[in-house]
């Protein structure tokens, strides 16, 4: 499973990846607006947006891209590792239908 993360803090990217590996999930992190962001989100299973650390333009571009493909979207204001952990548990339950990992 591959999840895209838009926003977040640059200094926490390694912790985000570590937490995702713990849950058996691959992360693609986009810390800032990028060219052709919609195209880069083409093959993800879900999208997580940390709304306090992302521009409106990047958020809107990402939402438009995933809406066309019916990809689940989660938006969280806080961008800490604990917030990511909670989202990963919720996403793995929603996408796979399996109970979340402890």
N, C-alpha and C positions, 0 to 999 in steps of 0.2 A: 504494500500500500504506500502511495506517495501523497504527501500533503504539502501544499504550498503555504508558506507563511509570509505575509506582507507586513512590513513594519518591524517593530521590536528594537531592541538595543544591540548595537554592534558588539559590545563587549560580552553579551550573553549568547552569541551564536554558537559557540562551542558547547555551552550548557544545553541549548535547545537541541542540538544534534545528539548529544549524549542521552538526553531524556527520551528522544524519539527512538533511538536504538534500543533502549530499555524496553520499549513497547513494541518493537519490531516494525517500526514505521520509518520510511525514508522521508526526509525533509528537503524541501527546496526553499531557501530563504531569500527573499527580496527585501533588503533593508531600506531601499529608497526607490523612487520612480525609475523605471528602466524603459529603454526603447523596445517597442513591441511586447509589452508585458502580457497582453492578451494571448499572443502566440505562445509565449513561454509557459502559460498556464494550461495549455491544451491537453496534456496527458496526466493531470493530477486527479486524485480521487476525492479531494476535499480542499477547501480554502479556509485558512484562518487569518483574520485581519486584526492586528493590534491597532485599534483606532487612535490611540493617543500618540503614536509614533509613525504616522504615515500621512502623506499629503492627500487632500481631497481628490486630486486628479488621479493619483495612483489607485486609490480606493475605488473610485468610480470606474476606471478602466478595467480593473480586476473584476468588479461585480458584473460589468457588462459582458466580459468574456466568459465567465462561468455560468451566467444566466442562460446563454445560448446553448450550453452543453448540459444543463441541469445538474451541475456539480453542487453539493452541499456547501454552505457558507456559514462560518461562525465568526462573530465579531466580538472582541473583548477589548475593554478600555485599558486594563492593566496589561503589561507586557512581561511580567515576571515568569520565572521558570515554573512556579506553582500554578499559575494560570494556564500555562502551556500543558502541564501535566493533566490538569482537569479536563482540558479540551481534548487531549489525546485519548483519555479514557472514554469520554463521551463519543468522540468520532469513531473509535474502534468498535464501540457497541452499536452505533447507528449504521455504520457501513457494513460490518461483517455479521451483525445480528448476534454476536457472541457477547457474553457478559464481560464487563471491563476487567482488566487485570488489577490486582490489588495494589 
